[in-house]
Amino acid sequence: MPATHAATTTAAPRGRQPRPARPTPAGRGRTGLALVASLLGFTVITIDVSAVNIALPAIRDSLSGGMAGLQWVVDAYTLMFAALMLSAGALADRAGARRAYAWGVALFTLASLGCALAPGIGALVAARVAQGGAAAVVMPASLALIRQAYEDARARARAIALWTVGGSVAMAAGPVLGGLLTDTAGWRAVFLLNLPVGAVILALLLRVPRSPRRPAALDLGGQFSAVLALAGLAFTVIEGGHLGWTSAPVLAAAALTVAGGCAFRVVEARHRQPMVPLGMLTDRRVAVPLVVGFAVNAAFYGGIFLLGLYYQQLRGMSGLEAGLMFIPMSAVVTATNLVSPRLAERIGRRPVIVAGQVVFTGAMLAMLPLAARTPVWLVLVLLVPLSVGGALLVPALTALLMDAVPMERAGTASGLLNSLRQTGGALAVALFGSLLAAPDGGFSLAGMRAGLLAVAGLLLATAALSRLFLPRG
């Protein structure tokens, strides 16, 4: 029994089942510290995504990067996040959640300092790669730390819901913080903020019990092929819109994507201890949440990226003004996250997951009329479905996946889910970035609408999959 719970029980009268021992005050305190540490880490790596989106115009002016450069600033982080998270899940199982989490937080903090000190766009992209790799370790380890701390399924679901609330609020509130810091202290302050937060997390982990180590092989062949496939895919989508879809570099990147994907499939099928057990993917309670996670993050990350540029490039807002536009969204996300677990307990997880995707589809369609002179109040109203959709379904989706796998696979399952989510976000940024750039360098409304329609179609497809293949409970 984990150290966060009492190890004794009291005798029960004959014919009655003994009650499980309640956690001691010290045990509850350590459980709470594990949750707070996990929540802080998840929050800070999520803020880094949405806050940087608001800082992009300032980064472009400071470091002379075009639209492709800005896309790489975002996607260098999310792609490494996605690719390395596959191994990071196994690392969390093998090294122990607490130790892996501490390593990830320390590296993320150092990489944030590198971002803040970057002298050019290339150095910034390189530091973002290191940040993404560190975040890949933090994400699954934080969720595995919660899985370890909470044995009771109901308490664990509520803890995961709080963990999800932190990420959702960070994603929605990040633009406000990013705009404030960019306008008052410069875009480098967005990264410097991570330093004190990292120090607090490491201090909290000193009081969290050590995590057990579990056998999990590091599959280097599978990891290398996954990185090649995702890097090739990102280059194809980002540079295809700038160099031309039939240019030699883009065609070579597309070929690399296919070759990397095929190699990954072969390596995982032959490896004695693959980092992605292919048999686990045959369980619909695992496979469907992975696909849904991809679509949801494509919608949310793509929407945040699009809105940050829309506010500043098309409407001429400052960074702070653009960030303030996300405050109502943050409030709605928080409220919906708190309601979602109770709603899932009452009507079942599948209806909540399906409803969230349908609402998200409506959000993409509601944003189609946006233009330079759309009244601000109407823009805020149109963003309500964007706030509700993901916040409604992500807690239920995450809890369903965690309950579908045994405890020893918690880190692996978490890594898979978040890898697919980050991939969806990275590809949405690449897609929107390629479509948003008008020939004169301005903001293309036609490209924005094409991207919104593509994501809406994806969400409708995954909603149908959820309705057909997920269990109701």
Secondary structure, DSSP 4 states (H G I P E B T S, - for coil): --TTS--------TTSPPPPPPPPHHHHHHHHHHHHHHHHHHHHHHHHHHHHHHHHHHHHHHHT--HHHHHHHHHHHHHHHHHHHHHHHHHHHHH-HHHHHHHHHHHHHHHHHHHHT--SHHHHHHHHHHHHHHHHHHHHHHHHHHHHH--SHHHHHHHHHHHHHHHHHHHHHHHHHHHHHHHHH-THHHHHTHHHHHHHHHHHHTTSPPPPP------HHHHHHHHHHHHHHHHHHHHHHHH-TTSHHHHHHHHHHHHHHHHHHHHHHH-SS-SS-GGGGGSHHHHHHHHHHHHHHHHHHHHHHHHHHIIIIIS---HHHHHHTTHHHHHHHHHHHHHHHHHHHHH-HHHHHHHHHHHHHHHHHHTTT--TT--HHHHHHHTHHHHHHHHHHHHHHHHHHHHHS-GGGHHHHHHHHHHHHHHHHHHHHHHHHHHHB-TTSSB-HHHHHHHHHHHHHHHHHHHHHHHHHS---
